[in-house]
C-alpha cells in the first residue's frame, strides 16, 4: 500500500487548534518578549492549559494520550509563528520529560511526570559541556557514590529551560566509573532545582531564540539520592542517544514550521508591497523564489512525518531522523534568507517576523546534533563508517 501522509481527523483538529493559537495568541505578543530577551510565562501557561506539554504521554501521568506525531504537529504550527515558543515546548517534552518516561522507575514517573505533563513544571536535559560540544562521549562531569548519595561535579552549557521560575529538574549525564579498558561509564542522574551546589548562570546573550531560556549550569559537590539515577548505571550515553534520535524528528518539525512561516510571511508581503506600479508578487523572480520556498518546506514536512511514522511503528528510524533534521535545518536557513531578501530593507527590521526567523534559523544546523553529525550518522547507517 502506498504511503499516506494525510492526517487523521483527530490530528488535523489538533493542528488547526495549535495553528489558531499561534496566530491569535503567540503572534501578536511574542515580539515584545523577544526584544527584551524575556521568557513568555503567560504564553507558556496557556500552552500548558491546552495540554501541549502532555501530548505524547499516557493519561495515567496526566498526559493527553496522544503520540509523537501530535507533538510534532504542534511544534510545526508554533514555529510557523515563533521558534522560541516552539523550542520551549520541544525541550520541555522531548528532552525534559521523555527521558523520565522512557527510563524512569515507577516512583520517578509518579513523582515527576504529572507536573511535567501539565506544564506546571519544566524539565531540562544536561548533556552538552564547554569544550566538548558534539563529542558527548567525552563527558567530564563526574558523579561519585558516597553511601546513599551521588556527589556531582562539573559544568553543562547551552541548556534550554534550565533556569526558568518553573524549572523543576535537570537530568544530567555524568561519568560514574570506568570500564576495564578505561573508557568512561556514563550515567544519567536527576538533579532537582534548588539542590545545594547546583548553580544556574544568567541567561546567555543569543543571536536568536531570544524568548527561550538557555543557561550554563555548574555542579559543585551536588548531593542527590542514589535513587535519582535514571535508567541503568553506565547506560546513560546510550539512553540519551535514543532521546536525541527522537528529538531530531521534533527539531525537524520545528525547522519545517520556520521554513513554512517564511513562505507565509513572504506571500503576504509580496501581495501587499508595490514597486514600479504593481505588487512585487507579480514579478516572476519573486514567484520563482516563493515556489522554491514552498517546495523546500513541503519536502521537509514529508521527511519528518516519515521518520515519525517509523518511530511510532516501532521500526528503525535513526537514519530517517538524521536525514529529516539535516534537510529541514538546511531548508529553514535557505528560506529565512530568501524571505529576508523578498522583504528587502524591511526584512532587516525586527518588527517584521522574517527578521526573527532569520536570526532563529541558524541554530537549527547546530543544536541537537550539528549538520556534520547528521551526515556522519547517515553515512554510518549506510555502512560506510
C-alpha positions, -999 to 999 in steps of 0.1 A, spaced: 0 0 0 13 34 -9 24 57 19 -2 82 30 9 113 50 -26 128 52 -37 134 88 -64 117 107 -94 139 117 -81 140 153 -46 150 142 -60 176 118 -82 191 146 -51 194 168 -31 210 140 -58 236 134 -62 243 171 -25 250 176 -24 270 143 -52 293 156 -34 296 190 -1 305 173 -17 332 152 -42 346 177 -21 344 209 16 340 201 20 362 170 6 395 185 27 392 217 59 373 212 79 402 195 79 422 227 92 392 247 118 385 221 133 420 220 135 420 258 151 386 259 123 376 283 107 342 289 70 343 279 55 328 311 19 338 302 21 322 268 37 290 283 9 288 308 -17 290 281 1 262 262 1 242 293 -36 247 298 -41 234 262 -23 202 273 6 206 248 33 196 273 14 163 278 7 155 242 27 122 237 23 108 273 -4 84 287 -33 98 306 -22 79 338 6 105 342 -16 135 333 -8 134 296 -31 137 267 -27 101 255 -15 112 221 16 103 201 48 117 187 31 129 155 8 150 176 37 167 194 55 174 161 24 188 145 21 213 174 58 222 171 55 229 134 25 252 138 41 271 167 73 275 147 54 290 118 50 320 140 78 318 165 107 294 173 113 305 209 79 292 220 83 261 199 117 252 213 104 257 249 78 230 241 102 208 223 128 208 250 102 205 278 87 174 262 114 156 242 144 165 265 128 172 298 100 147 303 107 120 277 139 106 294 119 101 326 90 85 307 114 62 287 138 52 315 124 62 349 113 39 377 76 38 387 84 61 416 103 86 394 74 87 369 48 92 396 69 120 412 78 140 381 57 132 351 23 147 363 38 182 368 59 179 336 28 168 316 7 196 330 33 223 322 33 233 358 70 223 358 97 223 331 125 198 329 159 202 312 184 179 296 220 185 307 242 169 281 265 195 264 296 207 281 321 235 275 350 223 253 332 190 245 304 200 221 294 173 197 317 148 215 291 139 241 310 107 249 338 130 262 317 140 292 338 154 320 311 159 347 315 132 374 292 116 399 308 96 427 289 73 452 291 84 488 269 60 507 233 66 497 242 97 477 257 107 443 282 136 446 282 155 413 308 179 400 311 196 366 296 221 341 270 219 314 264 246 287 237 257 264 209 240 284 173 250 274 146 256 300 172 252 328 167 285 347 131 295 345 109 301 375 91 268 367 121 246 361 119 217 384 148 194 374 177 188 351 187 153 341 225 153 337 250 129 321 280 122 343 309 97 344 302 73 373 330 48 367 354 32 342 352 1 320 380 -24 321 395 -7 290 395 27 308 366 42 288 340 61 308 308 47 322 283 75 316 251 75 337 221 99 339 210 114 372 180 136 381 190 168 399 161 188 413 163 226 410 175 243 441 197 214 452 227 229 472 258 233 450 237 234 418 242 269 403 223 283 373 242 311 355 224 342 340 209 336 305 232 338 275 231 368 252 220 349 220 216 357 183 182 341 182 156 321 203 157 352 224 124 344 242 136 310 253 157 302 283 193 290 278 219 288 306 252 274 318 249 251 348 276 242 374 277 214 399 299 217 430 296 188 453 260 185 445 245 156 465 214 138 454 200 104 465 212 73 447 175 67 437 178 97 414 198 75 389 177 74 357 179 41 340 208 17 343 241 28 356 266 31 328 238 32 301 232 69 302 251 77 270 231 51 251 198 63 266 205 99 256 215 89 221 180 74 218 164 105 232 184 126 207 172 104 178 136 111 188 144 148 194 158 152 159 123 144 145 109 171 167 135 196 157 129 188 121 92 196 126 102 229 142 126 237 113 98 229 88 75 252 107 100 280 104 105 274 67 67 274 62 64 306 82 89 322 59 66 313 30 35 326 48 51 360 56 66 364 21 34 355 2 16 381 23 42 407 18 46 401 -19 9 406 -24 9 440 -5 42 456 -14 41 475 -46 71 486 -68 70 501 -102 32 503 -102 23 467 -92 27 442 -64 61 426 -63 44 392 -63 35 398 -99 72 396 -108 84 362 -120 116 365 -100 96 367 -67 72 340 -78 100 316 -85 116 323 -51 83 316 -34 77 284 -55 111 271 -44 105 280 -8 72 262 -7 88 231 -23 115 231 3 90 233 32 69 206 17 97 181 13 110 188 48 75 180 61 74 147 43 108 138 57 99 144 94 65 127 90 81 96 75 106 95 104 78 100 129 57 72 113 87 48 116 92 57 152 56 52 161 55 19 142 85 6 163 107 4 132 143 16 129 143 54 124 178 67 132 188 73 96 154 89 87 155 111 117 190 123 108 180 130 72 149 149 83 169 170 107 196 177 82 172 186 54 148 207 75 175 228 91 191 235 57 157 244 43 150 267 73 182 286 68 177 290 30 140 300 33 148 325 60 175 341 38 151 342 8 123 356 29 146 384 41 156 392 6 119 394 -6 112 418 22 142 440 13 151 466 38 120 457 59 134 422 63 162 437 83 138 453 107 130 434 139 93 445 137 89 420 108 87 383 117 111 373 90 139 391 108 132 370 138 131 339 116 164 348 101 180 351 135 164 318 147 172 296 117 210 291 121 209 273 154 189 245 138 221 235 119 239 232 153 215 222 181 207 185 189 234 174 166 252 196 140 246 191 103 281 174 102 270 149 129 238 141 109 259 133 78 281 111 99 251 93 113 236 88 78 269 75 65 272 51 94 238 37 87 249 32 51 277 10 64 304 35 54 320 41 88 
